[in-house]
Amino acid sequence: MTRSILPTVSSYPTNLARAIVVYEGDNDLARGYSSEQIAATFLRFVDRVHRQLPESRIYYFLSIKPSPKRWELWPKMQETNGLIAKICQRHPQLTYVDIVTPMLDAKGLVRTDIFTNDNLHLNKEGYVIWRDVLKPFLMEREATFELKAISQSVK
């Protein structure tokens, strides 16, 4: 996320996004950004979104994923995930979604069968994990807001 996504937030029409799903931090850590810098950027992103879209919910989807290629960064990823989770706990419009757990095997190591040959990017099975974690979560959480939006549009 670093600075690349921040300018685009203000270009969204204020009625478009009721919920935003974010995955961020993997490349930032690989580029040498600290956990604190990523958390600070996330807070700036949240502030900018909520100034433009005050009712929007933000799902920090995907705790930063482990990968075989970046396994040496896993401790930093866990640290960053912890910081973002704490931020989300303090704000009712933010939700931290853990997708890491189903990406690990019984020994707590990253599953290699869910990555492409580069050992960094997810293959179809990896994205199925993301979908299977996120879809029911969003359907349950967002159903209330969608029903409210539908009832308001009918009036």
Backbone torsions as a table, in degrees:
resi	resn	phi	psi	omega
1	MET	NA	-37.4	-174.6
2	THR	13.7	-123.5	-176.7
3	ARG	-98.8	-9.4	-171.2
4	SER	-65.6	-36.2	-176.2
5	ILE	-85.0	-23.5	-173.6
6	LEU	-59.3	-46.3	-179.2
7	PRO	-63.8	-27.7	-175.8
8	THR	-74.1	-21.7	-176.9
9	VAL	-60.1	-42.4	-176.0
10	SER	-70.7	-11.9	-179.4
11	SER	-87.1	-6.7	179.8
12	TYR	-79.3	136.7	172.5
13	PRO	-61.6	142.9	-172.4
14	THR	-68.1	-11.7	179.4
15	ASN	-101.7	5.0	-173.5
16	LEU	-81.9	-52.5	-169.7
17	ALA	-102.8	113.6	172.5
18	ARG	-93.1	-25.3	177.7
19	ALA	-142.9	141.8	-178.9
20	ILE	-127.6	132.9	177.3
21	VAL	-108.8	129.2	-175.0
22	VAL	-122.7	133.2	165.7
23	TYR	-123.6	128.2	-172.1
24	GLU	-163.3	150.9	171.3
25	GLY	116.7	-26.3	-177.0
26	ASP	-60.6	-57.5	179.6
27	ASN	-67.2	-33.9	180.0
28	ASP	-60.9	-45.6	177.8
29	LEU	-63.2	-40.2	179.1
30	ALA	-64.3	-27.1	179.0
31	ARG	-87.3	-0.3	175.4
32	GLY	99.3	3.1	176.0
33	TYR	-68.5	146.5	179.7
34	SER	-84.6	163.3	175.7
35	SER	-57.6	-40.0	-179.7
36	GLU	-66.0	-38.9	178.2
37	GLN	-65.4	-40.7	179.5
38	ILE	-66.1	-42.6	178.2
39	ALA	-63.2	-40.5	178.9
40	ALA	-64.7	-40.3	177.5
41	THR	-65.4	-39.3	176.6
42	PHE	-60.4	-43.4	178.2
43	LEU	-62.6	-39.7	176.7
44	ARG	-64.4	-40.6	176.9
45	PHE	-60.5	-48.5	179.6
46	VAL	-59.0	-45.2	179.9
47	ASP	-60.7	-46.0	-178.9
48	ARG	-65.0	-43.1	178.6
49	VAL	-61.3	-46.9	-174.8
50	HIS	-73.5	-20.2	170.8
51	ARG	-71.5	-37.0	-179.5
52	GLN	-86.5	-36.6	-174.3
53	LEU	-133.2	72.4	-170.6
54	PRO	-59.8	-24.6	-178.9
55	GLU	-91.0	-6.9	-174.9
56	SER	-67.6	140.6	171.4
57	ARG	-96.5	142.1	178.6
58	ILE	-117.2	124.1	176.7
59	TYR	-104.2	112.4	176.3
60	TYR	-76.9	77.6	-177.0
61	PHE	-72.7	135.8	178.8
62	LEU	71.7	93.0	159.0
63	SER	-48.7	145.9	-175.8
64	ILE	-55.2	126.8	-174.2
65	LYS	-78.9	142.6	170.5
66	PRO	-77.3	155.4	173.8
67	SER	-147.2	152.2	178.0
68	PRO	-57.7	-37.9	-176.9
69	LYS	-66.8	-34.6	-175.9
70	ARG	-113.4	27.6	-177.7
71	TRP	-57.8	-31.0	178.9
72	GLU	-64.8	-19.6	178.0
73	LEU	-90.0	-3.1	-175.6
74	TRP	-54.1	-43.0	176.9
75	PRO	-59.1	-39.5	177.6
76	LYS	-68.9	-36.5	177.3
77	MET	-62.9	-44.0	178.6
78	GLN	-62.9	-40.9	177.8
79	GLU	-61.8	-46.3	179.4
80	THR	-64.0	-44.5	177.7
81	ASN	-57.5	-40.7	178.6
82	GLY	-63.3	-42.1	178.4
83	LEU	-63.5	-45.4	-179.4
84	ILE	-66.3	-40.0	178.6
85	ALA	-60.3	-41.9	178.8
86	LYS	-64.5	-40.7	177.1
87	ILE	-60.1	-46.8	-178.0
88	CYS	-64.2	-34.7	179.0
89	GLN	-63.9	-28.3	-175.8
90	ARG	-87.4	-5.0	-174.3
91	HIS	-130.7	123.3	-175.4
92	PRO	-65.9	-19.6	-179.8
93	GLN	-94.6	4.1	179.4
94	LEU	-115.0	142.1	178.6
95	THR	-137.6	131.0	175.8
96	TYR	-95.8	128.4	-178.5
97	VAL	-116.2	120.2	-179.9
98	ASP	-85.3	112.2	173.4
99	ILE	-109.9	-1.3	-177.7
100	VAL	-68.2	-46.0	-173.1
101	THR	-50.4	-48.5	179.6
102	PRO	-72.9	-5.9	178.4
103	MET	-91.9	-3.4	-179.5
104	LEU	-106.9	151.1	177.3
105	ASP	-86.3	-175.4	-177.1
106	ALA	-62.5	-23.6	179.2
107	LYS	-90.6	1.3	-179.5
108	GLY	82.6	14.9	177.8
109	LEU	-100.8	152.1	-179.1
110	VAL	-65.8	136.3	178.1
111	ARG	-72.3	129.2	-179.2
112	THR	-87.0	-15.7	-177.2
113	ASP	-76.6	-4.3	-177.1
114	ILE	-108.0	15.0	-179.1
115	PHE	-121.8	153.8	173.5
116	THR	-71.9	-179.7	-177.6
117	ASN	-61.4	-20.2	179.6
118	ASP	-79.5	-6.1	179.6
119	ASN	60.5	21.2	178.4
120	LEU	-124.4	-47.3	-176.3
121	HIS	-92.8	144.9	-179.1
122	LEU	-71.8	147.0	170.6
123	ASN	-94.2	-172.6	-177.7
124	LYS	-56.3	-44.3	-179.2
125	GLU	-62.2	-36.4	177.0
126	GLY	-64.3	-43.2	178.3
127	TYR	-69.6	-27.9	174.6
128	VAL	-63.9	-38.3	176.1
129	ILE	-60.0	-49.3	179.6
130	TRP	-57.3	-47.6	-179.3
131	ARG	-59.9	-45.8	-176.0
132	ASP	-67.5	-26.7	175.3
133	VAL	-80.9	-46.3	-171.2
134	LEU	-78.2	-42.3	-173.6
135	LYS	-57.2	-54.6	-179.7
136	PRO	-63.8	-33.7	178.6
137	PHE	-61.5	-50.4	179.8
138	LEU	-67.2	-41.1	-179.6
139	MET	-58.7	-43.7	-179.5
140	GLU	-69.3	-50.3	-175.7
141	ARG	-68.5	-39.5	-173.9
142	GLU	-87.2	-14.6	-178.0
143	ALA	-55.6	-43.5	179.6
144	THR	-59.6	-44.6	-178.1
145	PHE	-70.9	-36.1	178.6
146	GLU	-66.7	-42.5	177.9
147	LEU	-61.5	-40.1	178.3
148	LYS	-64.3	-43.9	179.9
149	ALA	-64.0	-40.2	179.1
150	ILE	-65.7	-44.5	-179.1
151	SER	-64.9	-34.0	177.8
152	GLN	-71.7	-34.1	-178.8
153	SER	-74.9	-23.4	179.6
154	VAL	-78.1	-26.4	-176.9
155	LYS	-65.5	NA	NA
